[in-house]
Amino acid sequence: MFYSVRVDGTISLFSAEASGPGLADLAGVLCGPGRMTGFGRTAARLSAVVDEPWRAGALARECRRRGVQVQVSAAECGRPLVRTPFRVDLLPLERRWNRGEEKVLPEGFRLDGAMLRMWALAAGSPQGNGYLLALDPAAPETHERLITALAQLGVPAKVQKGEDTLLRVTGRRRLAHVLELIGDAPAGAEPAWPSLVPVVRAV
């Protein structure tokens, strides 16, 4: 169990704990590296290639909390692959996030704390005095709209230029708000969580 509590002791309306875990939360993985694959019109599955084995384990546990079993294996590139079975109840995600072979952000998409928590597990990391969220480089059409979705959640972010496509959130107040939204880090996922103390990564 994790909690996201305001200073006054109340739970934020948009926090990960506000409505309990649900399948809609898996959209947070799609904000980062996740992909939906349909099986005709009968079922769909979610898959994501992540950078570290602990991310795969944490995502698997969060999926199980939502009633979805996943398989963790190695992708062709050698990185961990998290993949659900084909399920009828994942079809709505596939229909909203796919346009043919292209991943798209659904019309009217609204990010919430539970989705942001899944995004952080899949592709978030603290760096210096900021927090990075990786975007899907193969889905550039989603990037600007995800920046807007974060801003609507009260988390303004800017693109950090470099080899990877990353969004950077800076400022102690904004980082505190991210923590309020996503709750405590699950066991083993602490390296993915925002820090209010500047984090220096070994080169």
C-alpha positions as CSV (number, residue, x, y, z in Angstrom):
1,M,0.0,0.0,0.0
2,F,1.2,3.5,-0.8
3,Y,-0.2,6.9,0.1
4,S,0.0,10.3,-1.4
5,V,-1.0,12.8,1.2
6,R,-1.0,16.6,1.3
7,V,0.5,18.6,4.0
8,D,-3.0,19.1,5.5
9,G,-3.4,15.3,5.7
10,T,-5.9,14.9,2.8
11,I,-5.3,12.7,-0.3
12,S,-4.8,14.6,-3.5
13,L,-7.7,14.2,-6.1
14,F,-5.2,13.3,-8.8
15,S,-2.8,11.1,-6.7
16,A,-2.1,7.5,-7.4
17,E,-4.1,6.5,-4.3
18,A,-7.2,8.6,-5.1
19,S,-9.2,5.9,-6.9
20,G,-7.4,2.7,-6.3
21,P,-5.4,0.7,-8.9
22,G,-7.1,0.0,-12.3
23,L,-6.3,-1.1,-15.8
24,A,-6.5,2.6,-17.0
25,D,-3.3,3.2,-15.0
26,L,-1.3,1.1,-17.6
27,A,-1.6,4.1,-19.9
28,G,1.3,5.5,-17.9
29,V,3.6,2.9,-19.4
30,L,2.5,4.0,-22.8
31,C,3.6,7.5,-22.1
32,G,7.1,6.1,-22.1
33,P,8.3,3.0,-23.8
34,G,5.1,1.0,-23.8
35,R,3.4,-0.4,-26.9
36,M,0.0,-1.9,-27.5
37,T,-0.4,-4.8,-29.9
38,G,-3.8,-6.0,-31.1
39,F,-4.8,-9.6,-31.9
40,G,-7.4,-9.0,-34.6
41,R,-10.3,-7.4,-32.9
42,T,-10.5,-9.9,-30.0
43,A,-7.6,-9.1,-27.6
44,A,-4.6,-6.9,-27.1
45,R,-1.4,-6.9,-25.0
46,L,0.9,-4.3,-23.5
47,S,4.7,-4.6,-23.8
48,A,7.6,-2.4,-22.8
49,V,11.3,-2.6,-23.1
50,V,13.0,-1.1,-20.1
51,D,16.5,-0.2,-19.1
52,E,17.0,-2.2,-15.9
53,P,15.8,-5.5,-14.5
54,W,14.4,-3.8,-11.3
55,R,12.1,-1.7,-13.5
56,A,10.7,-4.9,-15.1
57,G,10.2,-6.4,-11.6
58,A,8.5,-3.3,-10.3
59,L,6.2,-3.0,-13.3
60,A,5.3,-6.6,-13.0
61,R,4.2,-6.2,-9.4
62,E,2.2,-3.0,-10.2
63,C,0.5,-4.9,-13.1
64,R,-0.4,-7.7,-10.7
65,R,-2.0,-5.2,-8.3
66,R,-4.3,-4.4,-11.2
67,G,-5.1,-8.0,-12.0
68,V,-2.8,-8.4,-14.9
69,Q,-0.1,-11.1,-15.0
70,V,3.0,-10.3,-17.0
71,Q,6.0,-12.1,-18.4
72,V,9.5,-10.7,-18.0
73,S,12.0,-11.8,-20.5
74,A,14.8,-10.4,-22.7
75,A,14.2,-8.3,-25.8
76,E,16.2,-8.8,-28.9
77,C,18.4,-5.9,-27.8
78,G,19.2,-7.7,-24.6
79,R,17.2,-5.3,-22.3
80,P,14.4,-6.5,-20.1
81,L,11.0,-6.9,-21.8
82,V,7.8,-6.7,-19.8
83,R,4.8,-8.2,-21.7
84,T,1.2,-9.0,-20.7
85,P,-0.7,-11.9,-22.4
86,F,-3.4,-11.0,-24.9
87,R,-6.5,-9.9,-23.0
88,V,-9.9,-8.8,-24.0
89,D,-10.0,-6.1,-21.3
90,L,-6.9,-4.4,-22.8
91,L,-8.6,-3.7,-26.1
92,P,-9.8,-0.3,-25.1
93,L,-6.2,0.8,-24.5
94,E,-5.1,-0.6,-27.8
95,R,-7.9,1.2,-29.6
96,R,-7.2,4.5,-28.0
97,W,-3.4,4.4,-28.3
98,N,-3.0,2.9,-31.8
99,R,-3.7,4.4,-35.2
100,G,-2.8,1.5,-37.5
101,E,0.9,0.8,-36.6
102,E,1.4,4.2,-35.1
103,K,1.2,5.0,-31.4
104,V,-0.8,8.1,-30.7
105,L,-2.0,10.0,-27.6
106,P,-5.7,9.6,-27.3
107,E,-8.0,12.6,-27.8
108,G,-8.8,14.2,-24.5
109,F,-6.1,12.3,-22.7
110,R,-5.8,13.3,-19.0
111,L,-2.8,12.2,-17.0
112,D,-3.3,11.4,-13.3
113,G,-1.0,10.3,-10.4
114,A,-1.5,6.6,-11.0
115,M,-0.5,6.9,-14.7
116,L,2.4,9.1,-13.7
117,R,3.5,6.4,-11.2
118,M,3.6,3.8,-13.9
119,W,5.5,6.2,-16.2
120,A,8.1,6.8,-13.4
121,L,8.6,3.1,-12.9
122,A,9.0,2.5,-16.6
123,A,11.2,5.5,-17.5
124,G,11.7,8.0,-14.7
125,S,15.0,8.9,-13.0
126,P,16.3,11.7,-10.8
127,Q,19.3,13.6,-12.1
128,G,20.9,16.6,-10.4
129,N,18.2,18.9,-9.1
130,G,15.6,17.6,-11.5
131,Y,13.7,14.6,-12.5
132,L,13.7,13.0,-16.0
133,L,10.9,11.2,-17.8
134,A,11.8,9.4,-21.0
135,L,9.5,9.7,-24.0
136,D,9.1,7.2,-26.8
137,P,11.5,8.3,-29.6
138,A,9.5,6.3,-32.1
139,A,6.3,8.2,-31.3
140,P,7.3,11.9,-31.7
141,E,3.7,13.0,-32.2
142,T,3.0,12.2,-28.6
143,H,5.7,14.4,-27.1
144,E,4.2,17.9,-27.2
145,R,0.9,16.6,-26.0
146,L,2.5,14.8,-23.1
147,I,4.2,18.0,-22.1
148,T,0.7,19.6,-22.1
149,A,-0.8,16.7,-20.1
150,L,2.0,17.1,-17.4
151,A,1.4,20.8,-17.2
152,Q,-2.4,20.2,-16.7
153,L,-1.4,18.0,-13.8
154,G,0.6,20.8,-12.3
155,V,4.0,19.5,-13.4
156,P,5.5,21.8,-16.0
157,A,8.4,20.1,-17.9
158,K,10.8,20.9,-20.6
159,V,12.6,18.8,-23.3
160,Q,16.2,18.0,-22.3
161,K,18.3,17.8,-25.4
162,G,20.6,14.9,-25.9
163,E,20.8,11.4,-27.4
164,D,17.5,10.3,-25.6
165,T,14.2,12.1,-25.7
166,L,13.6,13.2,-22.2
167,L,11.4,15.6,-20.3
168,R,12.9,17.4,-17.3
169,V,11.1,18.6,-14.2
170,T,13.0,21.0,-12.0
171,G,12.3,23.0,-8.8
172,R,11.8,21.7,-5.3
173,R,8.1,22.6,-5.3
174,R,7.4,20.8,-8.5
175,L,9.4,17.7,-7.4
176,A,7.4,17.7,-4.2
177,H,4.2,17.8,-6.2
178,V,5.4,14.8,-8.3
179,L,6.0,12.8,-5.1
180,E,2.6,13.8,-3.8
181,L,1.0,12.5,-7.0
182,I,2.9,9.2,-7.4
183,G,3.2,8.2,-3.7
184,D,6.0,6.2,-2.1
185,A,8.4,4.1,-4.2
186,P,7.7,0.4,-4.3
187,A,10.4,-1.8,-2.8
188,G,13.4,-1.9,-5.2
189,A,12.3,1.0,-7.3
190,E,13.8,3.8,-5.2
191,P,16.4,4.7,-8.0
192,A,13.4,5.7,-10.2
193,W,11.9,8.1,-7.7
194,P,12.2,11.9,-7.5
195,S,14.5,13.3,-4.8
196,L,14.3,16.6,-3.1
197,V,18.1,16.3,-2.6
198,P,20.3,16.8,-5.7
199,V,21.3,13.5,-7.1
200,V,24.7,13.0,-8.8
201,R,25.0,10.0,-11.1
202,A,28.3,8.2,-11.6
203,V,29.6,8.6,-15.1
